[in-house]
Amino acid sequence: MYETLEEVKELFNEAEESISLEFKSGLVFNSLSSDTRRELVKDVTAFANSGGGTILVGVAESKTAQRNIATDFEPVTNGKISVDQITAIIKSNTDPVFKNFHVSEIANGNSGRLFVIRIEQADTAHQNRLDHKYYHRVGAISEPMYDFAIRDVMNRRTCPKLMTQIDLKRVVQNQDLHHYQLAPTLINEGNMTAHHWCLHIDVPIFELARSGGDLDSIATSTFYRHECYFVRTEYSSERVPTRSQNQSLRILPGETRELVTDFGFPRLDLFVKDDHFRRVLAPKEPPIFWALFVDNAARLEGFLSFDEWCRF
């Protein structure tokens, strides 16, 4: 999400800052003063210590009736600022070192750039080393945490920590048709067994076929999003493939679970015809979205950008 200027522009005069969204003018990066660094790390750790979120740097806002609403672009014009520099500031000023975030850059013509910082929920409390405080989100504000709140976040290590990997194989690529195969994988990087999980994969395409394995082990539905039709495929620990009836779909610490035909799941085949690509996909550039739900853990989500999965 927020991969293009158009997606960000949809927020103007509609979206407001919240527990999971923050707007910052690009002017804040005119100089990387100690105050600028401290505020950046403060907001990143606040999202990490809460439920995760996104910081959009390069967006102006209006403040009315205690609401901060996005209004226009106000991009970063300091050419010395880079993705690597922002990443280094965050990693070098958090304790323990916080790594579960991603910084991307969007060019805004000749007027400057936007930076999108996506922050995942942390599995323990992270401190801002620049002022030695712990922060969390309270509504649309990053505020210092009380001792009991810090202890509560530290107890997150008792929750399963699953990571999602979506592999894509290009089976056929010619001027008339592309055939792709999706292979999702879940990896337990935590210390707790994941007994119950559910993975949604949303594909912006009309033709999605299932073959091999147990077709009833996944569910599909269709919906409209971002001016495109999407097919949602749902994998779940509650739907055990026939081939796996004698084994649990729990995922042990350190275990990798491939949701592929070798384990009884059907193969997902995506077909993109040239006409559909030109009329629908190319103008919109929709990504493939995924969302992961695990017992006692926050929702995780991500995507494969259009350039990653569809290349004609």
C-alpha positions in Angstrom: 0.0 0.0 0.0 1.1 3.6 -0.8 3.3 2.5 -3.6 2.4 5.3 -6.0 1.5 9.0 -5.9 -2.0 8.2 -6.9 -2.5 5.9 -3.8 -1.2 8.7 -1.5 -3.3 11.3 -3.2 -6.5 9.3 -2.4 -5.8 10.2 1.2 -6.1 13.9 0.7 -9.0 15.6 2.5 -10.2 12.1 3.5 -7.7 10.3 5.8 -6.6 11.5 9.2 -3.7 10.5 11.4 -4.5 7.5 13.6 -3.1 4.8 15.7 -1.6 3.3 12.6 -1.0 6.2 10.2 1.2 9.4 10.6 1.8 12.2 8.1 5.0 14.3 8.1 5.9 17.3 6.0 9.0 16.8 3.8 10.3 20.0 5.5 11.2 17.9 8.6 14.1 16.4 6.6 15.6 19.8 5.5 18.3 19.0 8.1 19.0 15.9 10.1 19.3 17.7 13.4 19.2 15.8 16.7 15.6 16.8 17.2 14.6 15.4 13.8 16.3 12.1 14.5 14.8 11.9 17.9 11.2 12.6 16.6 11.7 10.0 13.8 12.8 7.3 16.1 10.1 8.3 18.6 7.4 7.7 16.1 8.9 4.5 14.7 9.2 2.9 18.1 5.7 4.1 19.1 4.3 2.2 16.1 6.5 -0.9 16.8 5.4 -0.9 20.5 1.8 -0.7 19.4 0.2 -2.5 16.5 2.5 -1.3 13.7 1.7 1.3 11.1 2.9 3.6 8.4 4.6 7.0 8.3 4.3 9.1 5.1 7.0 11.7 4.9 6.2 14.3 2.3 2.5 14.9 3.0 1.1 18.2 4.4 -1.8 18.1 6.9 -4.4 20.4 8.3 -5.2 20.4 12.0 -8.9 21.0 12.8 -10.9 20.0 15.9 -8.0 17.7 17.1 -7.9 15.9 13.7 -4.9 15.9 11.5 -6.1 15.4 7.9 -3.8 14.9 4.9 -4.2 17.8 2.4 -1.5 17.8 -0.2 2.0 16.8 -1.2 4.8 18.6 0.7 7.8 16.5 -0.5 11.3 16.1 0.7 13.6 18.4 -1.2 16.8 17.6 0.6 18.7 15.6 -2.0 21.1 14.2 0.7 18.3 12.1 2.3 18.2 8.5 1.2 16.4 5.2 2.1 19.7 3.8 3.5 20.2 6.9 5.7 16.7 6.7 7.2 17.2 3.0 7.8 20.5 3.6 9.5 19.1 6.3 11.8 16.3 3.9 13.0 18.5 0.9 13.5 21.3 2.7 15.3 19.0 4.5 17.7 16.7 1.8 18.9 17.4 -0.7 21.8 17.1 -3.5 21.2 17.9 -2.9 17.5 14.5 -2.7 15.6 14.7 -4.3 12.2 11.1 -5.1 11.2 10.4 -2.0 9.1 10.8 -1.1 5.4 11.5 2.3 3.9 10.6 3.0 0.2 10.9 6.1 -1.9 8.3 7.7 -4.3 9.5 10.3 -6.8 7.2 13.4 -7.1 8.3 14.7 -10.4 10.8 17.5 -10.2 9.5 18.8 -6.9 11.0 16.2 -4.6 10.3 12.8 -3.1 8.1 11.0 -0.6 9.3 8.4 1.8 7.1 5.6 3.1 8.1 3.9 6.3 6.1 0.7 7.0 6.6 -0.6 10.6 5.6 -4.0 11.8 4.4 -4.7 15.4 7.5 -5.6 17.5 7.6 -8.8 19.6 9.2 -6.9 22.5 9.4 -3.3 23.7 11.9 -1.0 21.9 13.5 2.1 23.4 14.4 5.3 21.8 18.1 5.6 22.6 18.2 9.3 21.9 16.0 10.2 24.9 16.0 6.8 26.7 12.2 6.6 26.6 9.7 4.0 25.4 6.8 5.2 23.3 3.5 3.9 22.0 0.6 5.2 20.0 -2.4 6.7 21.8 -4.8 7.6 19.1 -2.8 9.7 16.6 -0.1 10.7 19.1 3.2 9.0 20.1 3.3 9.2 23.9 5.7 7.8 26.6 4.8 4.5 28.1 4.2 3.6 31.7 6.0 0.7 33.3 3.0 -1.6 33.1 2.6 -0.9 29.4 6.3 -1.7 28.7 6.0 -5.0 30.6 2.9 -5.9 28.6 4.7 -5.3 25.3 7.7 -7.3 26.5 5.3 -10.3 27.1 4.6 -10.4 23.3 7.4 -13.0 23.1 4.8 -15.4 24.3 2.9 -15.0 21.0 3.6 -17.0 17.8 5.7 -15.1 15.2 4.9 -16.3 11.7 6.5 -14.8 8.6 5.0 -15.1 5.1 6.9 -15.7 1.9 5.2 -15.7 -1.5 7.2 -17.3 -4.3 6.2 -16.8 -7.9 7.2 -19.1 -10.8 6.8 -17.9 -14.4 5.7 -20.9 -16.3 4.8 -19.3 -19.7 5.7 -15.8 -20.9 4.8 -14.8 -24.5 3.2 -11.8 -26.2 -0.3 -13.3 -25.8 -0.3 -15.0 -22.4 1.5 -15.2 -19.2 1.1 -18.1 -16.8 2.3 -17.8 -13.2 2.2 -20.2 -10.2 2.0 -18.9 -6.7 3.7 -20.8 -3.8 3.1 -19.4 -0.3 5.2 -20.4 2.6 4.8 -19.8 6.4 7.9 -19.7 8.6 7.7 -19.7 12.4 10.5 -17.4 13.6 9.3 -17.2 17.1 9.5 -19.4 20.2 5.8 -20.4 20.4 3.9 -23.0 18.3 1.3 -21.5 15.9 -1.8 -23.7 16.3 -4.3 -21.6 14.5 -3.5 -19.5 11.4 -5.2 -18.1 8.3 -3.6 -16.7 5.2 -5.4 -14.5 2.6 -3.9 -13.9 -0.8 -5.7 -11.3 -3.0 -4.9 -11.6 -6.7 -6.0 -8.9 -9.2 -7.0 -11.2 -12.0 -10.0 -12.9 -13.4 -8.5 -16.2 -14.3 -7.1 -18.1 -11.3 -7.1 -21.9 -11.4 -6.6 -24.5 -8.7 -5.2 -27.9 -9.7 -3.7 -30.9 -7.9 -4.0 -31.5 -4.2 -7.3 -31.1 -2.2 -9.3 -28.3 -3.7 -11.5 -28.1 -0.6 -8.4 -27.2 1.5 -8.6 -23.6 0.4 -11.5 -21.2 -0.2 -11.9 -18.5 -2.8 -14.1 -15.4 -3.2 -14.2 -12.4 -5.5 -14.4 -8.7 -4.6 -13.7 -5.2 -6.1 -10.8 -3.2 -4.8 -8.6 -0.4 -6.2 -10.7 -0.3 -9.4 -9.9 -4.0 -10.1 -11.5 -7.3 -9.4 -9.6 -9.5 -7.0 -9.8 -13.2 -6.2 -9.1 -13.9 -2.6 -7.6 -17.3 -1.7 -7.8 -18.4 1.9 -5.5 -21.0 3.4 -6.3 -22.0 7.0 -5.1 -24.4 9.7 -8.7 -25.4 10.1 -8.9 -26.8 6.5 -6.6 -29.9 6.6 -5.9 -31.3 3.1 -7.0 -34.9 2.6 -3.4 -36.0 2.2 -2.5 -34.5 5.6 -5.5 -35.8 7.6 -3.2 -37.7 9.9 -1.0 -34.7 10.7 -1.7 -31.3 12.3 -1.2 -28.0 10.4 0.4 -26.5 13.5 3.7 -24.8 12.8 6.4 -25.4 15.4 9.2 -22.9 16.3 11.7 -22.9 13.6 9.5 -24.9 11.2 8.7 -24.0 7.6 5.3 -24.9 6.2 5.0 -24.8 2.4 1.4 -24.5 1.2 2.0 -26.5 -2.0 0.9 -29.7 -3.6 3.6 -31.8 -1.9 1.6 -31.2 1.3 -1.8 -31.7 -0.2 -2.6 -28.1 -1.1 -3.7 -27.3 -4.6 -1.5 -25.4 -7.0 -2.5 -21.8 -7.7 -2.2 -20.9 -11.4 -2.6 -17.3 -12.6 -3.3 -16.5 -16.3 -2.8 -13.0 -17.7 -3.9 -12.5 -21.3 -2.5 -9.6 -23.3 -5.9 -7.9 -23.7 -6.6 -7.9 -20.0 -3.1 -6.7 -19.2 -3.4 -3.7 -21.5 -7.0 -2.8 -20.6 -7.1 -3.4 -16.9 -3.8 -4.2 -15.2 -1.3 -1.9 -16.9 -3.2 1.3 -16.2 -3.8 0.4 -12.5 -0.6 -1.6 -11.7 -2.3 -3.5 -8.8 -0.2 -5.5 -6.5 -0.9 -9.0 -5.1 -1.9 -8.5 -1.4 -1.5 -10.9 1.4 -2.7 -10.9 5.1 -1.8 -13.3 7.8 -3.9 -14.0 11.0 -2.4 -16.0 13.9 -3.8 -16.7 17.3 -3.0 -14.0 19.9 -0.9 -12.0 17.5 -1.5 -8.9 15.4 -2.6 -9.1 11.8 0.4 -9.0 9.4 0.0 -7.8 5.8 2.2 -7.2 2.8 2.2 -7.3 -1.0 4.1 -8.2 -4.2 4.3 -5.0 -6.3 3.0 -5.1 -9.8 6.5 -5.0 -11.3 7.4 -8.0 -9.2 4.7 -10.3 -10.4 3.5 -9.1 -13.8 6.0 -8.3 -16.5 4.9 -8.2 -20.2 
